[in-house]
Amino acid sequence: MQSFLEEVIHKITREYDSLEDFIFVLPSKRAGTFLKNNIAKISIKTAFAPEIYSIESFIERVSKLGYVSNTQQLFELYNAYLKNTTKDEDNFFTFSKWGLTLLQDFNEIDRYLIDAENLFSNLADIQEINHWSLQGEKTKMMSDYLAFWNNLNQLYNKFNSALLEKGLGHQGLVYRQACERLPEYIESCKNKIHVFVGFNALNTSESEIIQRILKQSKAKIYWDIDSYFLNDPIHDAGLFIRKHQKTWSHFQKHALQGVSENYASEKNIQITGVPKNVSQAKYVGALLKKLKKERPDSLKTTAVVLGDEALLNPILNAVPKEIEAVNITMGYPLNKTSLASLFNQFMDLYINRDRLGWFYQNVLSFLSHPQIKQVLYKETDSNLDLQTSIKTKNWTYITLSKLGSFMEENPNLKLLFFDSQISPKNFVQKCLAIILELKAQYQKDESNLTLEYLYRFHTLFNQILDLVQKHSFINDLKSLQSLFKELLSSETVDFQGDPLEGLQIMGMLESRNLDFETVILTSVNEGILPSGKSNNSFIPFDLKTRLGLPTFKEKDAVYTYHFYRLLQRAKNIHIIYNTEPDVLEGGEKSRLISQMLTDPNKEKDIVAKVATPSIEPVIQTLNSFKKDDGLMRLIQNHAENGFSPTSLSNYIRNPIDFYKRNLLGINDSLEVEETIAANTFGTIVHDTLEDLYAPFLGKYLSPEGLTKAKAKIQTLVQMHFTKNYLDGDISRGKNLIAFNVIVRYLTNYLDSEIKEAKNHQIKILGIEEKLNIELNISEIDFPITLKGKLDRIDEKDGMLRIIDYKTGKVESKNVEILSWDEITAEYDFSKAFQLLCYAFMYNDKNPIENIESGIISFKNLNGGLLKFATKDKRGSWAKKNHIISQETLSYFEKELKKLILEICNPEIPFTEKEV
């Protein structure tokens, strides 16, 4: 295969003996590198190399202006805006949101040599028509809005003048100036031969410059186009070159050069759909591995072209280790590194700080960042201590006073947390201090790549510091963050390699003028290739069309050209697209694929398929753990310490829960209770009830005494909130509601107790009484203990009662059983099981004849005491027996022993239940 650049050089060298008087202009620097290599290959003697420029550097030479960076453009535009606006000007943060769009419009206006005054006049008129009103007088908002559009021409002129005074220009201004200074340039280079190579879409400035050089000096132009597209009047790949052919006077006397006939040749085209981006990367890796194995030399003429450059990192990870030489044209974006997220989080931490302090989630997220751990980890792990304190003490908002002791222990915390009244300049200095601290840590670890990232961020923040000191309008952290993101978006960590050796990985634009035998093209989806409609402009579509500015139609044609140009000379083509349409990752497969599939001339060359990972059905099996010696020791220890009704209920619900929670001690992870948790809510209710009933211990309840107790409810609830919820805030929000709910629960309950005390004699015998008994189970050779805490034991009109408080909802059906075997088999009857456990333990210490046991449910207070009962059948007509007798306890004891024997039997594994 002879590449396009080789064809051009061969044609020129056949006509000229020497190239030292030539000036080559190409679309990109990379194409220039390959051109220079091709010249070197065919040279048989030592000679001076020609001048080789990318189009941008060539225009820069002609204009005698330097290109200004995007950031500096934004600053200069804002300065011009401030001078052009007398009142109600936007701050820099707000301005940056629309200023970037305005810069793009200014750039296009100049690149296409549009009469700016005429355009802005039309634009202002359009806006006036759009906001025409029947009102005689316009509102202030309407007047300000229209004033903005009327002032755009003045802003444009001031902005361009400010840049020209410094010898600088944005791309459009440089192009416009190049057109004006072109006669001077042509005169200075009249002995040079210009060769323009491989162009397609040209803006008005480029078109005028090239045409005038072709007309007024020795010059040639070679187009990189296939006759297949050029001769098709509706194919977008040849759209621009067909226009040039019709409108340029040069082609009235000269033929179009550079036209090839390669696309129609036989090719192996595979179009493959794979699900999601990661699968694309994996599929590319598999293709490269296959190529390396079957045709290792072909990798030298293979290119992986990324339609979506965000795929670079996954693709790099997917490249097989067998491939040693890889050249990456694009750099790795600095905003994709973990350090970028660190400094963004750092800025967000202070931007989102309010009068209450830092919100705990922001702080915990920031402290969990891997780089912050590097800053804070010392001999004492104060970072973890701080995170634990935030969670245990329920610090919903964190202030400097709360961090005081931790800062004394680890001074590096002062780098991260400081006074809220901080200027952007001081904040940048803090960021630089963090970088230096990280540098010291990573130098010890010899982490070279991270050190390179740190160096780039150090350079970036020094640049920001310089800008902040020069420009007073960056006076808040939002503006600083906007500037940081703007600078970061254009920063890359460039990879070093030989651009002419090994597998090439590049973006679509870097592929211009380059040819490869094997092309692997990824992300060929709508919204990526082509990029689709976008309206990132203040200039309406109709006005753009009338003035000759590019619209989405022209932008789509550019993508179409690049796509087909890649395929012209390639023999093996792999086109990969994402089968899963996604807003962030592109839409359905590209129209370019559909166009190829419907082309009858290429039908025989194309194989279309969808590749999906092989998926084996995963059979969901229930976990099961055999009771080995270690597990039996855990069971024995738990049995000696004591089974509780709750732990036994856990086993009934799911043996795996009992295994994890009660034997291994694996509980829910510690988290900040931003709003009070259910278990804390229950603890506060229980503790308050204990204090309320303590004066009645051994005494009868009286309406007067309960009325006095009722007056203490609010104070006691407040006290127990402080005790159990620690530093959690209950002054507002859901916690304030929870506080009032508890007060209402207890008030309503005591009201019902007062009514009961008026009609019955109720004597309090015990409150929060701890019970602990030993069980004699002959089949088990180690001690078995049953333990629990009885919320309340009383006597009502001579009937002994055991009462358990529940803050959740319980109904009578939960405490009534039909058969004894269901009490240890069904978790639905766990409340009945717990009540019988309490009665069984109480009976061991104080033998009973008859007793009642029930639950007070605070979510079902109207139900009264929900008593345990046995019944003869299901349904509302069943006969119920609420009395717990020795016979009842005997039946329960059998079921209890059966349950404990199952737990302690080494032959019966813990098997998961479907919950």
Secondary structure by P-SEA (a helix, b strand, c coil): cccaaaaaaaaaaacccccccbbbbcccaaaaaaaaaaaaaaccbbbbbcccccaaaaaaaaacbbbbcaaaaaaaaaaaaaaacccccccaaaaaaaaaaaaaaaaaaaaaccaaaaaaaaaaaaaaaaaccccccccaaaaaaaaaaaaaaaaaaaaaaaaaaaccccaaaaaaaaaaaaaaaaaacccbbbbbcccccccaaaaaaaaaaaccccbbbbbbcccccccccccccaaaaaaaaacccccccccccccccccccccbbbbbbbccaaaaaaaaaaaaaaaaacccccccccccccccccaaaaaaaaccccccbbbbcccccccccaaaaaaaaaaaaaaacccccccaaaaaaaaacaaaaaacccccaaaaaaaaaaaaacccccccccaaaaaaaccccccccccccccaaaaaaaaaaaaaaaaaaaaaacaaaaaaaaaaaaaaaaaaaaaaaaccccccaaaaaaaaaaaaaaccccccccccccbbbbcccccccccccbbbbcccccccccccccccccccaaaaaaaccccaaaaaaaaaaaaaaaaccccbbbbbbbccccccccccccaaaaaaaacccccccbbbbbbbccccccccccccccccaaaaaaaaaaaaacccaaaaaaaaacaaaaaccccccccccccccccccaaaaaaaaaaaaaaaacccccbbbbaaaaaaaaaaaaaaaaaaaaaccccccccccaaaaaaaaaaaaaaaaaaaaaaaaacbbbbbccccbbbbbbbbbccccbbbbbbbbbcbbbbcccbbbbbbbbccccccccccccccccccccccaaaaaaaaaaaaaaaaaccccccccccccccccccccccccccccccccbbbbccccaaaaaaaaaaaaaaaaaaaccccccccccc
